[in-house]
Amino acid sequence: MEYTSGAASWQKALRRAVVALLPRKRRQRRPGWSIGVPLIAAAAGLLFTTTATTASGTALREDRRPQLTQLIEDRREQVAAGERQAARLRAEVESSTADLADSDEPIRDQRDRAAVNRQSAGFTALTGAGVTVELNDAPRLPEQGLPKGASNDDLVVHQQDVQAVVNALWAGGAEAMSIMNVRVLATSAVRCVGNTLLLHGRVYSPPFKIVAIGDPAALQQGLAASEGVRVFKGVVKDFHLGYQETVSTVTVPAFEDSTALRAATVPR
């Protein structure tokens, strides 16, 4: 046991009291990033593992445009093959009908009656004097920019522009008509998807060529009287759109697609 003097004991007691009264230094807390870094690393590892599993050895951000282009070409070839098959079957039906007509009078009568209406229905090709109208988009010149006061919509041919020309030619007495070398019938519908033309399930890009057989003077008069055509021709110069009107001997092909009707109304 150690004995101390009274003076030393009082000094120790005083020193302890002073230390007790002084503010204690807080314990330093661990900064937040020291905890967040391991969590972020764990999340990144989980993400990389999930990506590798999903990709299965392939590139997730690979450019798929070549595959899309090939898919479109494959579908076009399938459509073309279907059209060739349909044409072959139609020829077989006509040949069989002709064979039966030689020995079956009712079939012969129906065939002759149908033959009378084939031309007016659009199933025979026609050649004669007529008018050709060609509509085209404005040329895209990035270095020149858009014409003053024009938008992108002003630089393309729209559905109403094609319809205006078609209706004007019918009003001018057209006997037969084709668009992009496809015969136009009473059931034909002119629609535009973007700056492309959709006609009988096929898509066409500009320039759009419309051919009509009839009296050229009357056809041109019909075009001149059409408000829609006048509006289009009025902006041709300002927006550099294409409009060409030609008189010549033209040929309108026969309609070769399906003639099945999805709906019809009996006239009263």
C-alpha positions as CSV (number, residue, x, y, z in Angstrom):
1,M,0.0,0.0,0.0
2,E,1.3,3.4,-1.0
3,Y,0.9,6.4,1.3
4,T,0.9,9.9,0.0
5,S,0.9,13.2,1.7
6,G,-2.2,15.3,2.1
7,A,-0.9,17.9,-0.3
8,A,-0.5,15.3,-3.1
9,S,-4.0,13.9,-2.5
10,W,-5.5,17.3,-2.8
11,Q,-3.7,18.0,-6.1
12,K,-4.9,14.8,-7.6
13,A,-8.5,15.5,-6.5
14,L,-8.3,19.0,-8.0
15,R,-6.9,17.7,-11.3
16,R,-9.7,15.1,-11.6
17,A,-12.3,17.7,-11.0
18,V,-10.9,20.0,-13.6
19,V,-10.7,17.2,-16.1
20,A,-14.3,16.3,-15.3
21,L,-15.5,19.8,-16.0
22,L,-13.7,20.2,-19.3
23,P,-15.9,19.3,-22.5
24,R,-15.2,15.8,-23.7
25,K,-14.0,15.4,-27.3
26,R,-16.7,13.6,-29.3
27,R,-16.0,10.3,-30.8
28,Q,-15.4,10.7,-34.5
29,R,-18.2,9.1,-36.7
30,R,-17.3,7.2,-39.8
31,P,-18.0,9.3,-42.9
32,G,-21.0,8.2,-45.0
33,W,-19.0,7.4,-48.1
34,S,-17.1,4.7,-46.2
35,I,-20.4,2.8,-45.9
36,G,-21.9,3.8,-49.3
37,V,-18.9,2.6,-51.4
38,P,-19.3,-1.1,-50.5
39,L,-23.0,-0.9,-51.2
40,I,-22.5,0.7,-54.6
41,A,-19.8,-1.8,-55.4
42,A,-22.2,-4.7,-54.5
43,A,-25.0,-3.2,-56.6
44,A,-22.7,-2.7,-59.6
45,G,-21.6,-6.3,-59.3
46,L,-25.2,-7.5,-59.2
47,L,-26.0,-5.3,-62.3
48,F,-23.0,-6.7,-64.3
49,T,-24.0,-10.2,-63.4
50,T,-27.6,-9.7,-64.5
51,T,-26.5,-8.1,-67.8
52,A,-24.1,-10.9,-68.6
53,T,-26.8,-13.5,-67.9
54,T,-29.3,-11.7,-70.0
55,A,-26.9,-11.1,-72.9
56,S,-25.8,-14.8,-73.0
57,G,-22.7,-13.8,-74.8
58,T,-24.3,-11.3,-77.2
59,A,-24.1,-7.5,-77.4
60,L,-27.2,-6.0,-75.9
61,R,-26.7,-2.6,-77.7
62,E,-25.8,-4.1,-81.1
63,D,-27.2,-2.2,-84.1
64,R,-30.2,-4.1,-85.3
65,R,-30.8,-2.0,-88.4
66,P,-29.1,-4.6,-90.8
67,Q,-31.4,-7.2,-89.3
68,L,-34.5,-5.0,-89.8
69,T,-33.5,-4.3,-93.4
70,Q,-33.1,-8.0,-94.1
71,L,-36.5,-8.7,-92.5
72,I,-38.1,-6.1,-94.8
73,E,-36.5,-7.6,-97.8
74,D,-37.6,-11.1,-96.8
75,R,-41.2,-9.9,-96.4
76,R,-41.1,-8.2,-99.7
77,E,-39.9,-11.4,-101.4
78,Q,-42.7,-13.3,-99.6
79,V,-45.2,-10.9,-100.9
80,A,-43.8,-11.1,-104.4
81,A,-43.9,-14.9,-104.3
82,G,-47.5,-14.7,-103.2
83,E,-48.4,-12.4,-106.0
84,R,-46.8,-14.7,-108.5
85,Q,-48.7,-17.6,-107.1
86,A,-52.0,-15.7,-107.2
87,A,-51.4,-14.7,-110.9
88,R,-50.7,-18.4,-111.7
89,L,-53.9,-19.5,-110.0
90,R,-55.9,-16.8,-111.8
91,A,-54.6,-18.0,-115.1
92,E,-55.5,-21.6,-114.2
93,V,-59.0,-20.5,-113.3
94,E,-59.5,-18.6,-116.5
95,S,-58.1,-21.6,-118.5
96,S,-60.5,-24.0,-116.8
97,T,-63.4,-21.6,-117.3
98,A,-62.7,-21.4,-121.0
99,D,-62.5,-25.2,-121.3
100,L,-65.9,-25.6,-119.5
101,A,-67.4,-22.8,-121.6
102,D,-66.9,-24.9,-124.7
103,S,-69.3,-27.6,-123.4
104,D,-71.4,-25.8,-120.8
105,E,-73.8,-23.1,-122.1
106,P,-74.6,-21.4,-118.8
107,I,-70.9,-21.0,-118.0
108,R,-70.3,-19.6,-121.5
109,D,-73.1,-17.1,-121.1
110,Q,-71.8,-15.9,-117.7
111,R,-68.3,-15.6,-119.2
112,D,-69.5,-13.5,-122.1
113,R,-71.5,-11.3,-119.8
114,A,-68.4,-10.7,-117.6
115,A,-66.2,-10.0,-120.6
116,V,-68.5,-7.1,-121.6
117,N,-67.9,-5.5,-118.2
118,R,-64.1,-6.2,-117.9
119,Q,-63.0,-3.0,-119.5
120,S,-65.2,-0.7,-117.5
121,A,-64.3,-2.6,-114.4
122,G,-60.6,-2.0,-115.0
123,F,-59.5,-5.6,-115.8
124,T,-58.1,-4.8,-119.3
125,A,-55.2,-2.6,-120.2
126,L,-56.0,0.6,-122.2
127,T,-53.9,2.8,-124.4
128,G,-54.9,6.3,-125.7
129,A,-54.3,10.0,-125.5
130,G,-54.1,11.3,-121.9
131,V,-52.4,13.3,-119.3
132,T,-49.6,12.4,-116.9
133,V,-49.1,14.3,-113.6
134,E,-46.0,13.9,-111.5
135,L,-45.8,15.2,-107.9
136,N,-42.5,15.2,-106.0
137,D,-41.1,16.3,-102.7
138,A,-38.8,19.3,-102.4
139,P,-35.1,18.4,-102.6
140,R,-33.4,18.2,-99.2
141,L,-30.4,20.5,-99.1
142,P,-29.1,20.6,-95.5
143,E,-26.5,23.3,-96.2
144,Q,-29.3,25.6,-97.4
145,G,-31.8,24.9,-94.6
146,L,-35.5,25.3,-94.9
147,P,-37.0,27.9,-97.2
148,K,-38.2,31.0,-95.4
149,G,-41.5,30.5,-93.6
150,A,-41.5,26.7,-94.4
151,S,-41.7,23.7,-92.1
152,N,-40.8,20.1,-92.9
153,D,-44.4,19.3,-93.7
154,D,-44.4,22.0,-96.4
155,L,-41.7,20.2,-98.3
156,V,-43.4,16.9,-98.9
157,V,-46.4,15.7,-101.0
158,H,-49.4,14.9,-98.8
159,Q,-52.4,12.6,-99.2
160,Q,-54.7,15.5,-100.1
161,D,-52.4,16.6,-102.9
162,V,-52.6,13.2,-104.6
163,Q,-56.3,13.0,-104.0
164,A,-56.8,16.5,-105.4
165,V,-55.1,15.4,-108.7
166,V,-57.0,12.1,-108.9
167,N,-60.4,13.8,-108.3
168,A,-59.6,16.6,-110.8
169,L,-58.8,14.0,-113.5
170,W,-62.0,12.1,-112.8
171,A,-63.9,15.3,-112.9
172,G,-62.2,16.1,-116.3
173,G,-63.7,12.9,-117.8
174,A,-60.9,10.4,-117.3
175,E,-61.8,7.0,-118.8
176,A,-59.1,5.1,-116.9
177,M,-56.4,5.9,-114.4
178,S,-53.3,4.5,-112.8
179,I,-51.1,5.6,-109.9
180,M,-47.5,4.4,-109.9
181,N,-48.5,2.1,-112.7
182,V,-51.3,0.5,-110.6
183,R,-54.8,0.6,-112.0
184,V,-57.2,2.7,-110.0
185,L,-60.7,1.3,-109.4
186,A,-63.8,2.4,-107.7
187,T,-62.6,0.6,-104.6
188,S,-59.1,2.1,-104.6
189,A,-58.1,4.3,-101.7
190,V,-55.2,6.7,-101.7
191,R,-53.5,7.0,-98.4
192,C,-50.2,8.5,-97.3
193,V,-47.9,7.1,-94.5
194,G,-45.4,9.8,-93.8
195,N,-44.1,10.9,-97.2
196,T,-44.9,7.5,-98.8
197,L,-48.0,6.4,-100.7
198,L,-50.0,3.4,-99.7
199,L,-52.1,1.9,-102.5
200,H,-53.6,-1.6,-102.5
201,G,-51.3,-2.8,-99.8
202,R,-48.1,-1.6,-101.4
203,V,-45.9,1.4,-100.4
204,Y,-44.5,3.8,-102.9
205,S,-42.0,6.6,-102.5
206,P,-42.1,10.0,-104.4
207,P,-42.2,11.1,-107.2
208,F,-45.9,10.0,-107.5
209,K,-46.9,9.5,-111.1
210,I,-50.6,9.7,-112.0
211,V,-51.7,8.7,-115.5
212,A,-55.2,9.3,-116.9
213,I,-56.7,8.4,-120.4
214,G,-59.2,10.8,-121.8
215,D,-59.6,14.1,-123.7
216,P,-56.3,15.9,-122.8
217,A,-58.0,19.4,-123.0
218,A,-60.8,18.3,-120.7
219,L,-58.4,16.6,-118.3
220,Q,-56.2,19.7,-118.1
221,Q,-59.3,21.9,-117.6
222,G,-60.3,19.6,-114.7
223,L,-56.9,20.1,-113.1
224,A,-57.0,23.9,-113.6
225,A,-60.5,24.0,-112.0
226,S,-59.4,22.1,-108.9
227,E,-58.8,24.2,-105.8
228,G,-56.6,21.6,-104.2
229,V,-54.4,21.4,-107.3
230,R,-54.2,25.2,-107.5
231,V,-53.0,25.4,-103.9
232,F,-50.3,22.8,-104.5
233,K,-49.1,24.5,-107.7
234,G,-49.1,27.8,-105.8
235,V,-46.4,26.7,-103.3
236,V,-44.3,24.8,-105.9
237,K,-42.1,27.7,-106.5
238,D,-41.8,28.9,-102.9
239,F,-41.0,25.5,-101.4
240,H,-39.4,23.9,-104.5
241,L,-41.9,21.1,-104.7
242,G,-42.2,19.2,-108.0
243,Y,-45.3,19.4,-110.3
244,Q,-45.2,18.3,-113.9
245,E,-48.1,18.0,-116.3
246,T,-47.6,16.2,-119.7
247,V,-49.9,15.4,-122.6
248,S,-49.0,12.3,-124.6
249,T,-50.2,8.8,-125.6
250,V,-50.3,6.8,-122.4
251,T,-51.0,3.2,-121.3
252,V,-53.0,2.3,-118.2
253,P,-52.4,-1.4,-117.1
254,A,-55.1,-3.8,-116.1
255,F,-55.9,-4.3,-112.5
256,E,-54.1,-7.5,-111.3
257,D,-54.7,-7.6,-107.5
258,S,-57.5,-9.3,-105.6
259,T,-61.0,-8.3,-106.5
260,A,-62.6,-9.6,-103.3
261,L,-64.9,-7.1,-101.5
262,R,-64.9,-6.8,-97.7
263,A,-68.0,-4.7,-97.7
264,A,-70.6,-3.5,-100.2
265,T,-73.9,-1.7,-100.2
266,V,-76.8,-2.4,-102.6
267,P,-77.8,0.9,-104.3
268,R,-81.5,1.9,-103.9
